Amino acid sequence: MIEPKISIITVSYNAVSTIEETILSVIKQSYVNIEYIIIDGGSTDGTLDIIKKYQSKISYWVSEHDNGIYDAMNKGIAYATGDWIYFLGADDLLVRDIINKVYPYLNLKQGIVYGNVYMIGKQKKYDGKFSSLMLVTRNIPHQATFYSKKIFCNYSYNLEYVYLADYYLNLQCWKDPNIVFKYIPLTIAIYNDTSVSSVEIDRCFESRRGRLMLHNLPIWTAPYILYRRLRHIIKIILLNK
């Protein structure tokens, strides 16, 4: 099998306390055919000094204002030249030598290959193969996911969803009959689930959750989706009494 080129994209903003370990977890991978891209949002805390320290190992980096994490991720996709794209947060870590273990599975023409992550805050693994029913209540973390570049010819991150645009993207891809999802039983990354994007509520996404699920998931999931939404509404009513 020809070794595919993998574009790893890190989005950062004032991440001086964590980004060095993130960078090291990428550049220490034994897999050779990696393109590493860092899109920084104009950090002022010393993050750029760390990026410059390792710039000989970084394929491309830029620091400029953006409109949030998903705008920066879209920029990274535009610069990427790899066959596959992977996103690693500026406070997340790739597991040692994991790309070398993953690449044999990257043999889909247009697909998504995903594994597991270990969550720092909860101190447990987020794992298992996803089903349509599971997607009603939880997302496949982007730290666990490799996307074929071809997917982004038709899709991008929707900036309306400040914290959950990756969830919406996965729902769109799940609906697309031309995109294959493949689960692999490997832990891909150490995921910082205590970061802002992990704990904040995406109000726009939540206000549309039912519609988004009904539009993108199989019709047989509808009763469960509606049950979940009704339970959520009742909970809000009771809390506001």
Phi, psi and omega in degrees: 000131176291133181289117181289152174278127183247120176268118176257124184244125174246128176257132184224154170201116181047058183245035187302329185280347186231336193293332180298315178296323177298311179301314181298324180294337177274309187287347177269000176297141181282339178294132190272320190276063180245135171251119183252124183238133175239125177248109182258143184269020180096046183298149181233010189251009183107356178303319183294327177298321179290318178300316180296328179301327183246017189295338177291341179260357183255128183292320180202139172213154179211150175232114181199162180298142174223177181256042177108175187301320185282333171296316178295321179294321175298321176298316180300319178299319181297327180275340186291140178240007183282168175281332181229149182236136179225138181250126178237119180297159182287359174232020177248164182228134170287141174293144182305129175061020186290327182297324178296331180275333183277323193302329177299339179274351183273063184239023178264142177293317177215102185199180178232123178249125183224152179231224183244163169229155172257124184269123183295311184296310181280347180054048176205166181275138174257104192217178176103159178283136181273151173235171177301320181294321179295325181292345176296326187247342181209159186255158170277118183299140179293340177290349179255002198237135173247126181252134172292140185302330182300332180302323185278005169285335183245342185228156172209173180282128181279116186287353175295331183261100191294322183243346186233029177295332177291325176297313180298318178300315180296323176297317179298317181292324179298324180286331186289117182292346181271354182253125181261133174259130179233124178266136174236136185278058180233142174276118187273317189212160170265116191254125178276092183276012177258359182290166184304314183293344181272335186248343180284154179266130175271095188295324179295314179297314183296325180292338181249003189311309182303313180296318180297319179293312182298326182285327189252343181256159182303151185300331182292347177276352186305314180302320180290320178299313181294323177298316180297318181292319179297318178297321179295317180296317179298320179298316179297317180299316181294323180291331183270000179288000000 
